[in-house]
Amino acid sequence: MFRVVRDVKAASTKPVWAKLTPNVTDVREIARAAEEAGADAISLINTISAMAIDWRSRSPLLQNNVGGYSGPVLKPIALRMIHEVRRACRIPVVGIGGITNATDALEFLVAGASAVQVGTANFVDPTVSVRIVDEMNRLLDEQGIAAARDVVGTLRLHEN
Ligand SMILES: Cc1cc2nc3c(=O)[nH]c(=O)nc-3n(C[C@H](O)[C@H](O)[C@H](O)COP(=O)(O)O)c2cc1C
């Protein structure tokens, strides 16, 4: 991660966001390496490595045998990783993984994402991002919160 980000930064004048895989033991180590190499932001998470199997034919359903699992099932994993990376790094975190509505997006912001991205939900409704923005504004208004940025990283952890 360090070498890739360092070399991309050296070759480009554009902002560099490092997109992280969740298929690691400790995502904070990878995030810190990206930050130390000069990444401008971190985006996470990518898909979870997974398999689908037809037991009768004993064959994987995917031609590649394994593939990336996406969509709502990722949300709790993404939230946990965003929370971890937010605390481990100073650069902005951009959250993605299972967001389908404004409540999901606001959960990501509270966990520490400065912005969110939407992937799989676009296949269900290509206008989903517009709906999410409208609905976020309504939900924030309801709570008397002036701007989405006011909830970023406001997670109140339980004291254990
Ligand atoms: C069909 C498909 C293609 C994808 N291609 C890429 C890609 O080229 N590069 C990448 O970083 N992530 C890719 N992803 C991962 C998504 O950007 C995203 O990180 C992941 O699907 C989790 O978000 P989601 O649940 O909103 O889809 C792809 C996901 C899907 C479903």
The ligand as a Gaussian input file, in Angstrom:
#p B3LYP/6-31G(d) Opt

LIG

0 1
 C      -20.337000      -4.657000     -10.180000
 C      -19.341000      -4.031000      -9.238000
 C      -18.148000      -3.552000      -9.729000
 C      -17.207000      -2.965000      -8.870000
 N      -16.027000      -2.488000      -9.384000
 C      -15.148000      -1.858000      -8.561000
 C      -13.948000      -1.298000      -9.073000
 O      -13.661000      -1.377000     -10.271000
 N      -13.103000      -0.690000      -8.223000
 C      -13.387000      -0.584000      -6.870000
 O      -12.603000      -0.009000      -6.119000
 N      -14.507000      -1.114000      -6.360000
 C      -15.407000      -1.735000      -7.166000
 N      -16.547000      -2.259000      -6.647000
 C      -16.788000      -2.179000      -5.199000
 C      -17.690000      -1.001000      -4.882000
 O      -17.113000       0.220000      -5.311000
 C      -17.971000      -0.917000      -3.379000
 O      -16.765000      -0.674000      -2.669000
 C      -18.599000      -2.174000      -2.815000
 O      -19.496000      -2.758000      -3.749000
 C      -19.364000      -1.889000      -1.524000
 O      -20.321000      -0.871000      -1.708000
 P      -21.850000      -1.140000      -2.112000
 O      -22.403000      -2.126000      -1.105000
 O      -22.498000       0.221000      -2.037000
 O      -21.835000      -1.691000      -3.492000
 C      -17.496000      -2.873000      -7.487000
 C      -18.715000      -3.358000      -6.997000
 C      -19.639000      -3.944000      -7.844000
 C      -20.940000      -4.483000      -7.268000

